[in-house]
Amino acid sequence: MKYDIEFLENYWMPFTANRDFKADPRMIVRGEGVYMYTPEDEAILDGSSGLFCCAAGHSRPEIAEAVYAQLQQAAYVPPFQLSQPLSFELARRVAKLTPDGLDHIFFVNSGSESVDTAMKMAYAYHYARGEGQRQRFVSRERAYHGVNLAGISLSGMVKNRQAFGPGVPGVAHMRHTWLPENRFVRGQPDEGIELAEDLQRIAMNVGPDTIAACFVEPVAGSTGVLVPPKGYLERLREICDEHGILLVFDEVICGFGRLGTAFAADAFSVTPDIMTMAKAITNAAQPMGAVAVSDRVHDTIMEASGPGLVEFFHGYTYSGHPAACAAGLAMMDIIETDRLFERASELSPYFLDQVFALSDIPLITDIRGYGLFAGFDIKPAGGPGVRGTDFQKRMFKNGLHIKMTGDAGLIAPPLVSERHHIDKICDILRRTLAELE
Ligand SMILES: Cc1ncc(COP(=O)(O)O)c(C=O)c1O
């Protein structure tokens, strides 16, 4: 189907080369299982679960029905000083999945909002303890913590920051964990634990009692799937404990089974104080994010204000929106009935075998992977990201969606994928790379 320029002109697309897209649109009008479909009904195999969010496959009818039923019953209930039962029910279900002790769930509408909310919780926690001087944050180069102004201050991907001012003051960045000697290492690399000492150095440089929290994605996702070196997250936990710094895991991508466990905290046996999440919480059928908070952080903030008073001056018009909660509850059922986490864990060795088998392709300069999540780098040509963008378009023409960030590809198939889907992803990747040679 042809879309004329008048039809296309008003919509300003996010994170898209708008002019280029509008010259040759790639539209999707339907989704089912692990496939998306163009207006011409061509099937596009989804190798990135949309944007790492459709964990249970596209357009699950159970979720659609739950949302429809809820919209008919109570499409909206104000979430401030009033509520509806689904928020409580979903919080209970999510808390059953989060690590022990992270049982307090605050709802937001996106991953970006979950990051800003977690930052405010860190400020509020220290303020309540009489340590309001802790106003600095530590994060990491190449991090992606969403696109709100506070989140981009933590982030470390240059294009997401460059045009948008200095951001929240007092953020220091640790080095990222990509090391040349770890190229083509599957799972957690042996080398690189010493990179965690950056947190110690920053603490010694600015004073540990000025740092509120350290934010990391356990596996850095959007930048290209950087799996943490062995012992690295454990060491961050130790340093945080030593200095009273909160450890925050941004689990927006890693959470809800991507690594073959409920959360990355389980996969790496390191429990943070706060966890941000979004995306797969509703299988992306409704916008929603959440923050899971430890008893200590929650109780400290709660007890700091008198009875009858608002304890945390934060929330969104759509926090715990009934339709999003209905979608989330349906997703929690699917997680159980479809054994989503177990399936991801069972499929992971085969997935990683097939993806790492691509390492014989000369254009691929590195592959990394854990669970059902893998990243690969292709040799740049014509400037950073130019070849990656061309590659993404070619894959689409060949029937595959893989999210590219610059020249890095991010493979994250829906957790309901079968082996033959993995074969097809790798086959199309190989064929499309051959077009570039
Ligand atoms: C780790 C991480 N944090 C935060 C976000 C932001 O989420 P959203 O796009 O829902 O705002 C993302 C999005 O990809 C993410 O990967």
The ligand as an SDF file (V2000), in Angstrom:
LIG
                    3D

 16 16  0  0  0  0  0  0  0  0999 V2000
   16.9950   -0.0390   30.7090 C   0  0  0  0  0  0  0  0  0  0  0  0
   15.9290    0.9040   30.2530 C   0  0  0  0  0  0  0  0  0  0  0  0
   15.4690    1.8380   31.0800 N   0  0  0  0  0  0  0  0  0  0  0  0
   14.5020    2.6870   30.7190 C   0  0  0  0  0  0  0  0  0  0  0  0
   13.9450    2.6300   29.4700 C   0  0  0  0  0  0  0  0  0  0  0  0
   12.8860    3.6060   29.0690 C   0  0  0  0  0  0  0  0  0  0  0  0
   11.6760    2.9830   28.8970 O   0  0  0  0  0  0  0  0  0  0  0  0
   10.4850    3.7480   28.1160 P   0  0  0  0  0  0  0  0  0  0  0  0
   10.8920    3.7840   26.6840 O   0  0  0  0  0  0  0  0  0  0  0  0
    9.3010    2.8790   28.3970 O   0  0  0  0  0  0  0  0  0  0  0  0
   10.3570    5.0890   28.7170 O   0  0  0  0  0  0  0  0  0  0  0  0
   14.3920    1.6680   28.5640 C   0  0  0  0  0  0  0  0  0  0  0  0
   13.8190    1.5780   27.2100 C   0  0  0  0  0  0  0  0  0  0  0  0
   14.2590    0.8420   26.3690 O   0  0  0  0  0  0  0  0  0  0  0  0
   15.4100    0.7900   28.9600 C   0  0  0  0  0  0  0  0  0  0  0  0
   15.8940   -0.1280   28.1250 O   0  0  0  0  0  0  0  0  0  0  0  0
  1  2  1  0
  2  3  1  0
  2 15  2  0
  3  4  2  0
  4  5  1  0
  5  6  1  0
  5 12  2  0
  6  7  1  0
  7  8  1  0
  8  9  2  0
  8 10  1  0
  8 11  1  0
 12 13  1  0
 12 15  1  0
 13 14  2  0
 15 16  1  0
M  END
$$$$
